[in-house]
C-alpha cells in the first residue's frame, strides 16, 4: 500500500493500468513473486468474514426488548433482507432462507465496499473466483431445494417443459435448459465480477491518468486535477454500484429459489 | 422488529422493482433463444455446408421461441 503511494509520488506508475494491477503482491511469504496463496485479497475476505461474525454475535449477545443502536442496525439489515427480499420474492416459505440471504447480502456488500475504503481500495469480488463460488452455491441451492420440494422428475419437468402446445416444445426446451441451467450461474457470477472489475479499473484509470499527465507535462496539471475530481465523483458512483450489485445478487438468488419452489405454471 | 417500522419506500436500494428477477428471466430467454438455436443452426451449417443460411434460420427460430417463452412463462398474471 505504502509502496504504491511512493510509486505514485515518483510518477512511475504504469499507465494505462492492466489486469496485472489486480494481482497484488504476496503477504505470506512477504513479497514473494507469483505466490497467490495469501495476498491482500485473501486477507480482505477473512477480514470481511471476521467483521460479520463478530458484528452479528456482538449485536445479539445481549438482546434487549428496546434495541440498542447496534442491535437495531443488525435487526434492520436482517429485517430488510427477510421482508423486502425473502418474503417479497418467495412468500412465507421464504423466511427459512432469510438467514442465508442475509449472510450472502452482508458478505457481498462488505467485500464490495472494500473497493472504496481507503487502504483496502480493491474488492475481492473483482476476482471472478469469489463471485463464481457464490454463484455456484446459489446454483446448487436452488436445484437442491427444487429437487427436494418436487422430486427429481417433477422438478425437471416443471423447469424444462413450459406450458405450450406439444409441437413447439422441441423449440422451447433447449432454450429453457440453456437459460435455466447454463446461463444462470454464469450471468450471476459475471455480473458481480464485471461490475467490481470495471469499477476498480475506472478508478485506476482516472487516478493514474492524473499522475501520468502531470508528470508528462506540467501544463497538463489542470487536467490532472479534473481527472482526480472525476475519481471522487466515480467513487460515489461506485458506492451506488456496490449496494446495487449486492442487492441484485441476493434478489436473483431469491428469485431462482422461488422459481424452483413454484408449483406448475 | 425494529426494521418493520420503516415505511416501505424509505429510499435506497429497496426501491428497486421487485420484478427484477422476472426482468432478468425475460432477458435470458430472449438472448438464450437466439444463442441456442443460432448455435444449432451453425452446427447444421458446418455439417451441410449451407453457408450461413441455417444459422440465420436458427437465430430467427430462437427469437420466436424466446418470445413464446416470455409470453407463456411470464405473461399470465399469477
Interface residues (C-beta under 8 A of the other chain):
Chain A: X67 X71 X72 X75 X76 X77 X78 X79 X80 X83 X84 X88 X89 X162 X163 X164 X168 X171 X172 X174 X175 X176 X178 X179 X183 X184 X187 X243 X244 X247 X248 X251 X252 X254 X255 X256 X258 X259 X265
Chain B: X1 X2 X3 X4 X6 X12 X13 X14 X16 X18 X20 X21 X22 X24 X25 X28 X29 X31 X32 X33 X35 X36 X37 X40 X61 X62 X64 X65 X66 X68 X69 X72 X73 X76
